[in-house]
Structure formats: structure tokens, C-alpha cells
Amino acid sequence: MAEIERPKRKKPHGNSKYTEELANELCERLACGESLRGICKDKAMPDHTTVIRWLSSNEEFATKYARAREIQAHVWVDEMFDLASSVPERNPQTGGYDSAAVAHIRNQVATMQWLAMKLNPKRYSERQQIDHTSSDGSMSVIERLARGRKRLAEDDGEE
């Protein structure tokens, strides 16, 4: 049986040592809308594997990173608005809008919408989140039903 050749592990480029300054720059660039892949191509930044390692080993960085991703969703929603508001190219022969350009814009908006829903589901998800607690936060719907049943049972016992 032939042996499977494993890919040689690449040495990380750029900075692989965690520093607060490097983590802040990475999160700021994410929050401004850059992709992690694009940031990691920068030789001054850590590679993708290093960032994943930081996420799993550094709680403070993981919190900053999650917040940057939430903000990134807001930036992408603004970009979606700009794309959807843009005028596609016209076909030089017919003078009408080029269907390929329209489809390209539609695909970009749909992709960014999907990403925004994944990065910040509380704000951009299509599903409604229902809060099952009472207005003062003291009881869930289940607790309220149980209390109501108990009262009904007590009322039935009094008659």
C-alpha cells in the first residue's frame, strides 16, 4: 500500500508571538471589513494558524476577536447597501443593463448578507428570537404555566 505523503508544515510568517498591539491591529482590521485571510497575507501579521491558536489559548483575544467580527457584520451591511444602490454596467450593444453585472451584484449582496447573519445573528438573522421570561425577568413561560395549573387545581379543590 502506498504511503500518504503529508504536506510539510510551513513555518509561520510574520509575527507569531502574541502581543497586545498585534492583536489590536488584527481586530481593528477585521472590524473595518478586511477578511482574516487577507490580513494574514500581510507579512507583518501572524498567519492563519497562529490566529486560530491565539483564539483557543487566549480568552481576552477571543473576546476582542468576537467583538471585531460583530462590528465587521455592520461594515458589510453598509457595503451591501452601497452595492445594492450601485448602478450596474450597461450593455454597449443594447444600452440595457448587463445581466452578468446585475447577477454579480446580486451574488455579492447575498453572500455578504449570509455572512452578516452568521457573524451577528442577534441583529441580522432572519429568525426571531423569542424571550420566554416575564416582563420583570422573574419567570419563564413554563413556570407561569405551572403556576396557572396549580391555581386551577386549587380552585377546583375548593368547590
matplotlib code that plots the C-alpha trace (Angstrom):
import matplotlib.pyplot as plt

x = [0.0, 1.3, 2.2, 0.3, 2.7, 1.8, 2.3, 5.3, 4.4, 5.1, 6.9, 4.7, 5.5, 5.5, 4.7, 3.7, 4.3, 1.2, 1.3, -1.5, -0.5, -0.6, -3.9, -5.4, -4.3, -5.7, -9.0, -9.2, -8.6, -11.3, -13.7, -13.1, -14.2, -11.0, -11.1, -8.9, -7.3, -6.4, -5.0, -2.9, -1.3, 0.4, 3.9, 3.7, 0.7, 0.5, -0.5, -4.0, -2.8, -1.3, -4.5, -6.5, -4.0, -4.4, -8.2, -8.1, -5.5, -6.2, -9.6, -9.1, -8.1, -11.1, -13.4, -11.8, -11.9, -15.7, -16.5, -14.5, -16.5, -19.7, -18.6, -17.4, -21.0, -22.2, -19.5, -20.5, -24.2, -23.1, -21.2, -24.3, -26.3, -23.7, -23.6, -27.4, -27.6, -25.0, -25.9, -24.7, -22.8, -24.8, -24.5, -22.8, -24.8, -28.3, -28.0, -29.7, -28.2, -25.7, -27.4, -24.0, -23.2, -26.6, -26.2, -22.7, -24.0, -26.9, -24.4, -22.2, -25.1, -26.4, -23.0, -22.4, -26.0, -25.3, -22.0, -23.6, -26.3, -23.6, -21.3, -24.0, -27.2, -28.8, -29.1, -29.1, -30.7, -34.0, -35.2, -36.9, -35.6, -38.4, -37.7, -39.7, -39.2, -41.8, -41.5, -39.7, -37.5, -38.6, -40.4, -40.3, -43.4, -43.1, -43.0, -46.0, -48.0, -47.1, -48.3, -51.5, -52.2, -51.6, -54.0, -56.6, -56.1, -56.5, -59.7, -61.1, -60.4, -62.3, -65.7]
y = [0.0, 3.4, 5.7, 9.0, 11.9, 14.6, 18.2, 19.7, 22.2, 25.7, 28.0, 30.8, 34.1, 37.5, 37.8, 34.6, 35.9, 37.3, 41.0, 43.3, 45.7, 43.0, 41.6, 45.1, 45.8, 42.4, 43.0, 46.6, 45.5, 42.8, 45.3, 47.6, 44.8, 43.0, 39.3, 37.2, 35.5, 38.9, 40.2, 37.0, 37.5, 40.6, 39.6, 41.9, 39.9, 36.4, 33.6, 32.0, 29.0, 31.4, 33.4, 30.2, 29.1, 32.5, 32.2, 28.8, 29.8, 33.5, 34.3, 38.1, 37.8, 35.6, 38.2, 41.0, 38.9, 38.1, 41.7, 42.7, 40.1, 41.6, 45.0, 43.6, 42.5, 46.1, 47.3, 44.6, 45.7, 49.2, 47.7, 45.7, 48.9, 50.6, 47.6, 47.3, 51.1, 51.0, 51.2, 48.1, 48.4, 48.8, 46.5, 48.6, 46.9, 47.1, 50.0, 47.9, 46.8, 43.9, 40.9, 39.5, 42.7, 42.6, 38.9, 39.7, 42.4, 40.2, 37.4, 39.8, 41.2, 37.7, 36.4, 39.4, 39.1, 35.5, 36.3, 39.2, 36.8, 34.3, 36.9, 38.8, 36.6, 38.7, 41.6, 40.2, 36.8, 36.2, 34.1, 35.9, 35.2, 34.9, 35.8, 33.4, 35.3, 37.5, 41.3, 41.6, 38.6, 36.5, 33.7, 31.7, 30.8, 27.3, 28.5, 30.7, 27.8, 25.6, 28.3, 28.7, 25.0, 24.9, 27.7, 26.0, 22.8, 24.7, 26.4, 23.0, 21.6, 24.5, 23.8]
z = [0.0, -0.9, 1.9, 2.0, 1.9, 4.4, 3.5, 5.1, 7.8, 6.8, 9.2, 10.3, 8.5, 10.1, 13.8, 15.6, 19.1, 20.7, 21.6, 22.6, 19.8, 17.1, 18.4, 18.4, 14.9, 13.7, 15.4, 14.1, 10.5, 10.9, 12.3, 9.3, 7.0, 5.9, 5.8, 8.1, 5.1, 3.6, 6.9, 7.3, 3.9, 5.2, 6.2, 9.3, 10.6, 12.0, 9.7, 9.9, 12.1, 14.6, 14.9, 15.4, 18.1, 19.8, 19.7, 21.5, 24.1, 24.9, 26.3, 26.1, 22.5, 21.7, 23.2, 21.2, 18.1, 18.5, 19.0, 15.9, 13.9, 15.2, 14.1, 10.7, 10.1, 10.4, 8.0, 5.5, 5.8, 4.8, 1.9, 0.9, 0.8, -1.4, -3.8, -4.0, -4.6, -7.3, -11.0, -12.9, -16.2, -19.4, -22.3, -25.1, -27.8, -26.4, -24.0, -21.3, -18.1, -18.4, -16.9, -15.8, -13.9, -12.2, -11.3, -9.9, -7.7, -6.5, -5.6, -3.7, -1.7, -1.0, 0.2, 2.4, 3.8, 4.7, 6.3, 8.3, 9.6, 10.7, 12.3, 14.1, 14.3, 17.0, 14.7, 11.2, 11.4, 9.7, 12.7, 15.5, 19.0, 21.5, 25.1, 27.3, 30.5, 32.1, 31.7, 35.0, 34.1, 37.1, 35.4, 32.1, 30.2, 31.6, 35.2, 34.6, 33.1, 36.0, 38.4, 36.5, 36.5, 40.2, 40.8, 38.7, 40.6, 43.9, 42.6, 41.5, 45.0, 46.8, 45.0]

ax = plt.figure().add_subplot(projection="3d")
ax.plot(x, y, z, "-o")
ax.set_aspect("equal")
plt.show()
